[in-house]
Amino acid sequence: MNPQPLVSTTQTVDTAFYVIFGIGGLALVGIIIAMIALIWRYNRKRQPQPISQKDHNLWLEITWTVIPSILVMVMFWYGWEGYLSLRRIPDNAMPVTGTARMWSWLFSYENGKTADKLFVPVGQPVRVKLIAEDVLHSFYVPAFRVKRDCVPGMDTYAWFVAEKPGSYDLFCAEYCGVGHADMTTTVEALSREEFDAWLTASPDAASAGLALLQKHGCLGCHSLDGSRAVGPSFQGLGGREVIVVTAGAQRTLQTDRAYLKAAILEPGADIVDGYPPAMPPYAGRIPEDELEELLDHLESLTETAPAQTQEPAATPPDKTPTPAAAIVPEPVASSPESAPAEQVAEKEIAAVVEPTTDEPAIEAKSVAEAVVVDPPQAAEPIDAKPEPAAPPSADLIAAGEALANQSGCLGCHSLDGSRRVGPSLLGLAGSDRSVTRDGQDVTVTAGVDYLARALREPSAEIAQGYPPAMPPYAHLTADDIKALIAWMENLE
């Protein structure tokens, strides 16, 4: 149990800053004054010959050793105490779960209420459990001097206390992809009465629809006020005309219910002109009842009925928020299971790195030549010439195509050679690729090894000209790898 801290995070960080800044300022002024005095007194015009032959002074050396050591220890003490204060959470802290995903925040409370803003009561400490669903993010609230990384697969936390009512900026302070600059929200500090009223308020239809947009991360890529973001705005979305690109040709469609449903489930079919094809398909990821409620809400956002801006209603506590994703006529968000918007470093899509130790290893130049061995054994060298195997079956290729669609690969990669967020998959397998590895530009061949690494360890080799945004796909099995590569080889 942690005792109640005597100071807030703001006070403890500010105290350490002022002490260090003050000592540094005094040292700077003292050194400058000493330099000017010595230059003046011992100028060669005044003292053409040395007036002293002493080569050392014991007390002077002790002084300039002891005093700086004391000052350094004082700075260390305040810095250490400040750090401990940030890690000691008060016993009466209110728990909140903060979920970061590309590119939005979702905050969940104990009673199941969710919001894309962090609502807190004034005067009560708040403990925020930080979860990252896809890539590295960072929870940063300058007003409370709080900054803490959100790491995929690791639960971290931060705490603070709002001392007066107000709205305070909350940023993601770690580059997380193309929508990083828009991943902002606020901490809304309310009086106890206002906070309790908000926390227990029952939702209406509009706020329930808005809650679903927040839950699925749609507002990380789409605005509600008409402003341009990663994807088009939701304002006036229902029933308007939109220009889309279908199979390389432009056409005009009306955003009716059928179009909106297709844009959610199969966003790669019709891409809104002027926006990147980055949204992964949501087929099978959104429950049917939530999809229908979401469509009702999007249809209601007509030109005569502006988007609602009130706070969302409570979401069932047993429903875990899904990664950020857009719901508009074009791909926008992403998740670990579907390649994110810009996640397209060459090795991305069909990629798959050297298998983990609990899976069979694959070492070969093509699926047809793949040699499967157990992890403890040494794999056959790449340049060896194993006995040719039968060409991959049609079922294996079909399985790879289904897996690519399920993982959202076609939201970022084309199949016709055209450039999208990431490189085209057409002719990828077996081609020479220019990549950046450990800061060096190298040329590699997109064989089995390269494609495997690209999916399981995409940051190892970044395709030149594309952003390093793809998350690792470590969940893929050896069979998944073989199916994906067989499908890509068949695209030649």
ABEGO torsion letter per residue (X at the ends): XBBBBABBAAAAAAAAAAAAAAAAAAAAAAAAAAAAAAAAAABAAABABBABABABBAAAAAAAAAAAAAAAAAAAAAAAAAAAAAABBBAABBBBBBBBBOBBBBBBBAAGBBBABBBBBBGBBBBBBBBBAABBBBBBBAAAGBBBBBBBGBBBBBBBBBABBEBBBBBBABBAEAAAAABBBBBBBBBAAAAAAAAABBBBAAAAAAAAAAAAGAAAABBAAGBBBABBBABGABGBBBBBBBGGBBBBBBBBAAAAAAAAABAAABBBBGBBBABBBABGABBAAAAAAAAAAAAABBAABBBBABBBBBBBAABBBBBBBBABABBABBBAABBBAABBBAABAABBBBBBAABBBBBBABAAABBBBBAABBBBBAABBBBBBBBBBAAAAAAAAAAAAAAGAAAABBAAGBBBABBBABGABGBBBBBBBGGBBBBBBBBAAAAAAAAABAAABBBBGBBBABBBBAABBAAAAAAAAAAAAAAX
